[in-house]
Amino acid sequence: MHQVERGATTIWETWDAYDDHGRGKGSHNHYAFGAVAQWLIEGIVGISPAEPGYRVVRVQPLVGGGITHAAATITTPFGRARSSWRLHGDRVELEVTIPPGATGDVRLGDGRAERVGSGAHGFEWKTG
């Protein structure tokens, strides 16, 4: 609460944020929350660039930890890429959309890797 007690309404880059003369130090709108969003999209939902510019979109969701479903859509230079998964008991259903002109590198929780073209694709595997 140190930053909030000193009037912060955003995340500061440094704990004190001001020098002894009242001049600001570092960023007062730091990227902390963006890093969390990136982890959710790249980690939990599993969308990341396998090649620069998302020419190849990797989809490798992290299933488990008490989370039963996750979904996200991102805008790439080729269009929208989407990953959506849901846990049904010991079965995972994954839906993936790859934008036109891009390729998908889909890594499933059972060790399979699938190379897919643009469009919508569905996958399923058992956990454990």
C-alpha positions in Angstrom: 0.0 0.0 0.0 3.1 2.3 0.1 2.3 3.8 -3.3 -1.4 4.2 -2.7 -0.8 5.9 0.6 1.4 8.4 -1.3 -1.4 9.2 -3.7 -0.7 6.7 -6.5 -3.5 5.8 -8.9 -1.3 3.8 -11.2 1.7 1.5 -10.6 5.0 3.3 -10.1 8.3 2.0 -11.5 10.1 2.8 -8.2 8.9 2.6 -4.6 9.4 6.2 -3.7 8.7 7.7 -7.2 9.9 11.2 -6.2 13.4 12.5 -5.3 14.1 14.8 -2.3 13.2 17.8 -4.3 9.7 16.5 -5.4 10.8 15.6 -8.9 9.4 12.4 -10.4 11.6 9.4 -10.8 10.9 6.7 -13.4 7.6 5.9 -14.8 4.4 6.6 -12.9 2.3 4.4 -15.2 4.4 1.3 -15.2 3.6 -1.8 -17.2 2.9 -4.2 -14.3 -0.7 -5.0 -15.2 0.3 -5.5 -18.9 2.7 -8.2 -17.9 -0.1 -10.0 -16.1 -2.3 -9.8 -19.2 0.5 -11.1 -21.3 1.0 -14.1 -19.0 -2.7 -14.9 -19.1 -2.8 -14.7 -23.0 0.5 -16.5 -23.6 0.4 -18.9 -20.7 -3.1 -19.8 -19.7 -4.8 -19.3 -23.1 -1.6 -20.2 -24.9 -1.4 -17.7 -27.8 2.1 -16.5 -28.7 4.1 -15.8 -31.9 6.1 -18.8 -33.1 7.6 -16.6 -35.8 8.0 -12.8 -35.9 4.8 -10.9 -36.7 2.6 -13.9 -35.9 3.2 -15.4 -39.4 3.0 -18.7 -37.3 0.7 -18.5 -34.3 1.6 -20.9 -31.5 -1.3 -22.1 -29.4 -0.1 -24.0 -26.3 -2.6 -23.6 -23.5 -1.7 -24.3 -19.9 -4.6 -26.4 -18.5 -4.9 -27.1 -14.8 -4.4 -25.4 -11.5 -8.1 -25.3 -10.8 -8.9 -23.3 -13.9 -11.7 -25.0 -15.9 -11.8 -22.7 -19.0 -10.1 -19.8 -20.6 -10.5 -17.9 -23.9 -8.9 -14.9 -25.6 -8.7 -13.2 -29.0 -5.8 -11.1 -30.1 -5.3 -9.0 -33.2 -2.2 -9.9 -35.2 -0.9 -8.3 -38.4 -2.8 -11.0 -40.2 -6.1 -10.6 -38.3 -7.6 -12.2 -35.2 -6.2 -15.3 -33.6 -8.3 -17.0 -30.9 -7.9 -19.8 -28.4 -10.6 -21.1 -26.2 -10.4 -24.2 -24.0 -12.7 -25.9 -21.5 -12.0 -28.8 -19.1 -14.8 -31.4 -18.9 -13.7 -33.9 -16.2 -10.5 -35.4 -17.6 -11.2 -34.2 -21.2 -10.0 -30.9 -22.7 -11.7 -29.3 -25.6 -9.7 -26.6 -27.5 -11.0 -24.4 -30.2 -8.5 -22.4 -32.2 -8.9 -19.8 -34.9 -5.9 -18.8 -37.1 -6.1 -15.7 -39.2 -5.8 -15.7 -43.0 -2.3 -15.9 -44.3 -0.9 -17.3 -41.1 -0.2 -20.9 -39.9 -1.0 -22.4 -36.6 1.4 -24.5 -34.5 -0.9 -26.1 -31.9 0.6 -27.9 -29.0 -1.8 -30.2 -27.1 -1.6 -31.3 -23.5 -1.1 -34.9 -24.5 2.2 -34.2 -26.3 0.8 -33.9 -29.9 1.8 -31.0 -32.1 -0.5 -30.1 -35.0 0.3 -27.7 -37.9 -2.9 -26.1 -39.2 -3.8 -23.5 -41.8 -6.0 -20.5 -41.4 -9.6 -20.9 -40.1 -11.3 -22.6 -37.2 -10.0 -25.9 -35.7 -11.1 -28.1 -32.9 -9.0 -30.5 -30.7 -9.6 -32.8 -27.8 -7.4 -34.7 -25.4 -7.4 -36.4 -22.0 -5.5 -35.0 -19.1 -3.2 -37.0 -16.8 
